[in-house]
Amino acid sequence: MTSHSPINRSEAWLDRALGRKGLRPRDAAYLIAAFWTIAVVVFGALERLIDPKTFHSVWLGIWWAIETVTTVGYGDIVPDQTAGKIIAGFLMLGGLSLLSVITAAITSGFVSRAETRRRATEEDPVVHKLDQLTLELQALRAEIEQLRATPRADDRP
């Protein structure tokens, strides 16, 4: 294997991604999308080999794999063989995970941007409330200290 092979490049990319601040959601989404793109092609070709009567071409197998992994499932093509149905189950479960990770990555990006904006403008409602509570606590402490320092009428001789 040369240092320019796709495997070495993807390993180097993954090392850089993990070395920064761990695997970011966007990087995880890219990794999963790349994996499932390859899986769609491989499983589409495999379906053609397993069930050539149903899947007349590799392209039809890839089309079926795309339908399945994206959970669309038109029903226009259905595997007849048990091995094909097992592959379909794997693709369906994988499609659900793919969609959930991509949704999580997008949501994480929005939350991160909103948090960064709040910190930059000091509009964080939690920090604002904590500041209010700190001021109230300081006022209560001062009042308690003042009450302790003031002698009560029943304490005088």
C-alpha positions as a LaTeX table, in Angstrom:
\begin{tabular}{lrrr}
\hline
Residue & $x$ (\AA) & $y$ (\AA) & $z$ (\AA) \\
\hline
Met1 & 0.00 & 0.00 & 0.00 \\
Thr2 & 1.30 & 3.43 & $-0.87$ \\
Ser3 & 0.90 & 6.50 & 1.27 \\
His4 & $-1.48$ & 7.90 & $-1.36$ \\
Ser5 & $-4.02$ & 5.09 & $-1.16$ \\
Pro6 & $-7.60$ & 6.00 & $-0.20$ \\
Ile7 & $-7.31$ & 3.93 & 2.98 \\
Asn8 & $-4.21$ & 5.82 & 4.17 \\
Arg9 & $-5.80$ & 9.16 & 3.29 \\
Ser10 & $-8.97$ & 8.30 & 5.19 \\
Glu11 & $-6.92$ & 7.09 & 8.17 \\
Ala12 & $-4.94$ & 10.36 & 8.13 \\
Trp13 & $-8.18$ & 12.37 & 7.94 \\
Leu14 & $-9.66$ & 10.40 & 10.84 \\
Asp15 & $-6.48$ & 10.91 & 12.91 \\
Arg16 & $-6.62$ & 14.67 & 12.27 \\
Ala17 & $-10.32$ & 14.80 & 13.08 \\
Leu18 & $-9.87$ & 12.91 & 16.33 \\
Gly19 & $-6.72$ & 14.84 & 17.23 \\
Arg20 & $-8.45$ & 18.23 & 17.19 \\
Lys21 & $-11.20$ & 17.91 & 19.76 \\
Gly22 & $-12.45$ & 14.41 & 19.31 \\
Leu23 & $-14.78$ & 13.36 & 16.53 \\
Arg24 & $-17.10$ & 16.27 & 15.81 \\
Pro25 & $-20.69$ & 15.50 & 14.81 \\
Arg26 & $-20.09$ & 16.86 & 11.31 \\
Asp27 & $-17.07$ & 14.57 & 10.89 \\
Ala28 & $-19.10$ & 11.63 & 12.17 \\
Ala29 & $-21.82$ & 12.44 & 9.64 \\
Tyr30 & $-19.23$ & 12.54 & 6.82 \\
Leu31 & $-17.75$ & 9.25 & 7.96 \\
Ile32 & $-21.14$ & 7.53 & 8.15 \\
Ala33 & $-22.30$ & 8.99 & 4.83 \\
Ala34 & $-19.12$ & 7.77 & 3.13 \\
Phe35 & $-19.52$ & 4.34 & 4.70 \\
Trp36 & $-23.14$ & 4.05 & 3.57 \\
Thr37 & $-22.35$ & 5.30 & 0.08 \\
Ile38 & $-19.86$ & 2.48 & $-0.28$ \\
Ala39 & $-22.32$ & 0.05 & 1.35 \\
Val40 & $-25.07$ & 0.99 & $-1.13$ \\
Val41 & $-22.80$ & 0.22 & $-4.07$ \\
Val42 & $-21.48$ & $-3.02$ & $-2.56$ \\
Phe43 & $-24.88$ & $-4.29$ & $-1.42$ \\
Gly44 & $-26.50$ & $-3.27$ & $-4.69$ \\
Ala45 & $-23.91$ & $-5.31$ & $-6.60$ \\
Leu46 & $-24.24$ & $-8.16$ & $-4.11$ \\
Glu47 & $-28.03$ & $-8.21$ & $-4.55$ \\
Arg48 & $-27.49$ & $-8.55$ & $-8.30$ \\
Leu49 & $-25.26$ & $-11.57$ & $-7.69$ \\
Ile50 & $-27.60$ & $-13.18$ & $-5.16$ \\
Asp51 & $-30.89$ & $-12.60$ & $-6.99$ \\
Pro52 & $-30.26$ & $-12.02$ & $-10.72$ \\
Lys53 & $-33.90$ & $-12.76$ & $-11.66$ \\
Thr54 & $-35.19$ & $-9.82$ & $-9.60$ \\
Phe55 & $-32.21$ & $-7.50$ & $-10.08$ \\
His56 & $-31.56$ & $-7.45$ & $-13.82$ \\
Ser57 & $-28.56$ & $-5.11$ & $-13.49$ \\
Val58 & $-26.15$ & $-3.80$ & $-10.90$ \\
Trp59 & $-27.73$ & $-0.37$ & $-11.35$ \\
Leu60 & $-31.12$ & $-1.77$ & $-10.38$ \\
Gly61 & $-29.49$ & $-3.31$ & $-7.30$ \\
Ile62 & $-27.92$ & 0.04 & $-6.40$ \\
Trp63 & $-31.28$ & 1.78 & $-6.92$ \\
Trp64 & $-32.91$ & $-0.75$ & $-4.59$ \\
Ala65 & $-30.11$ & $-0.26$ & $-2.01$ \\
Ile66 & $-30.58$ & 3.55 & $-2.14$ \\
Glu67 & $-34.35$ & 3.13 & $-1.65$ \\
Thr68 & $-33.74$ & 0.82 & 1.27 \\
Val69 & $-30.99$ & 2.75 & 3.07 \\
Thr70 & $-32.94$ & 5.99 & 2.82 \\
Thr71 & $-35.99$ & 4.14 & 4.21 \\
Val72 & $-38.11$ & 5.16 & 1.20 \\
Gly73 & $-38.80$ & 1.61 & 0.06 \\
Tyr74 & $-41.12$ & 2.14 & $-2.93$ \\
Gly75 & $-41.78$ & $-1.58$ & $-3.14$ \\
Asp76 & $-41.07$ & $-1.62$ & $-6.87$ \\
Ile77 & $-38.20$ & $-4.06$ & $-6.29$ \\
Val78 & $-38.15$ & $-6.61$ & $-3.48$ \\
Pro79 & $-35.53$ & $-9.32$ & $-2.94$ \\
Asp80 & $-36.82$ & $-12.90$ & $-3.27$ \\
Gln81 & $-33.87$ & $-14.66$ & $-1.64$ \\
Thr82 & $-33.36$ & $-14.93$ & 2.14 \\
Ala83 & $-29.83$ & $-13.53$ & 1.85 \\
Gly84 & $-31.24$ & $-10.53$ & 0.00 \\
Lys85 & $-33.79$ & $-9.96$ & 2.74 \\
Ile86 & $-31.03$ & $-10.09$ & 5.36 \\
Ile87 & $-29.10$ & $-7.49$ & 3.38 \\
Ala88 & $-32.29$ & $-5.40$ & 3.19 \\
Gly89 & $-32.67$ & $-5.57$ & 6.97 \\
Phe90 & $-29.08$ & $-4.43$ & 7.45 \\
Leu91 & $-29.60$ & $-1.55$ & 5.02 \\
Met92 & $-32.84$ & $-0.47$ & 6.71 \\
Leu93 & $-31.27$ & $-0.41$ & 10.18 \\
Gly94 & $-28.25$ & 1.37 & 8.79 \\
Gly95 & $-30.44$ & 3.91 & 7.04 \\
Leu96 & $-32.15$ & 4.74 & 10.29 \\
Ser97 & $-28.79$ & 5.27 & 12.01 \\
Leu98 & $-27.56$ & 7.35 & 9.09 \\
Leu99 & $-30.57$ & 9.66 & 9.27 \\
Ser100 & $-30.37$ & 10.02 & 13.04 \\
Val101 & $-26.65$ & 10.84 & 13.03 \\
Ile102 & $-27.05$ & 13.42 & 10.28 \\
Thr103 & $-29.98$ & 14.98 & 12.15 \\
Ala104 & $-27.91$ & 15.04 & 15.34 \\
Ala105 & $-24.99$ & 16.66 & 13.51 \\
Ile106 & $-27.20$ & 19.41 & 12.11 \\
Thr107 & $-28.84$ & 20.00 & 15.49 \\
Ser108 & $-25.48$ & 20.05 & 17.23 \\
Gly109 & $-24.25$ & 22.67 & 14.78 \\
Phe110 & $-27.24$ & 24.90 & 15.50 \\
Val111 & $-26.85$ & 24.51 & 19.27 \\
Ser112 & $-23.13$ & 25.21 & 19.09 \\
Arg113 & $-23.66$ & 28.38 & 17.05 \\
Ala114 & $-26.37$ & 29.63 & 19.40 \\
Glu115 & $-24.19$ & 28.95 & 22.43 \\
Thr116 & $-21.22$ & 30.74 & 20.87 \\
Arg117 & $-23.42$ & 33.73 & 19.99 \\
Arg118 & $-24.86$ & 33.89 & 23.52 \\
Arg119 & $-21.39$ & 33.76 & 25.07 \\
Ala120 & $-20.08$ & 36.45 & 22.73 \\
Thr121 & $-22.96$ & 38.82 & 23.47 \\
Glu122 & $-23.26$ & 37.78 & 27.10 \\
Glu123 & $-26.93$ & 36.99 & 26.55 \\
Asp124 & $-26.79$ & 33.62 & 28.24 \\
Pro125 & $-29.97$ & 33.42 & 30.34 \\
Val126 & $-28.41$ & 30.94 & 32.76 \\
Val127 & $-25.46$ & 33.24 & 33.46 \\
His128 & $-27.84$ & 36.19 & 33.84 \\
Lys129 & $-29.96$ & 34.29 & 36.38 \\
Leu130 & $-26.84$ & 33.16 & 38.27 \\
Asp131 & $-25.70$ & 36.78 & 38.48 \\
Gln132 & $-29.10$ & 37.77 & 39.89 \\
Leu133 & $-28.96$ & 34.98 & 42.46 \\
Thr134 & $-25.43$ & 35.97 & 43.45 \\
Leu135 & $-26.54$ & 39.54 & 44.10 \\
Glu136 & $-29.52$ & 38.35 & 46.15 \\
Leu137 & $-27.30$ & 36.02 & 48.15 \\
Gln138 & $-24.82$ & 38.81 & 48.86 \\
Ala139 & $-27.69$ & 41.07 & 50.04 \\
Leu140 & $-28.98$ & 38.31 & 52.34 \\
Arg141 & $-25.52$ & 37.73 & 53.79 \\
Ala142 & $-25.10$ & 41.45 & 54.46 \\
Glu143 & $-28.50$ & 41.58 & 56.14 \\
Ile144 & $-27.68$ & 38.55 & 58.31 \\
Glu145 & $-24.35$ & 40.07 & 59.32 \\
Gln146 & $-26.08$ & 43.33 & 60.20 \\
Leu147 & $-28.65$ & 41.48 & 62.31 \\
Arg148 & $-25.89$ & 39.58 & 64.12 \\
Ala149 & $-24.01$ & 42.80 & 64.85 \\
Thr150 & $-27.05$ & 44.64 & 66.20 \\
Pro151 & $-27.78$ & 43.75 & 69.84 \\
Arg152 & $-31.35$ & 42.65 & 70.53 \\
Ala153 & $-33.48$ & 44.18 & 73.29 \\
Asp154 & $-33.67$ & 40.95 & 75.30 \\
Asp155 & $-29.84$ & 40.57 & 75.19 \\
Arg156 & $-29.23$ & 43.86 & 77.08 \\
Pro157 & $-28.59$ & 43.71 & 80.86 \\
\hline
\end{tabular}
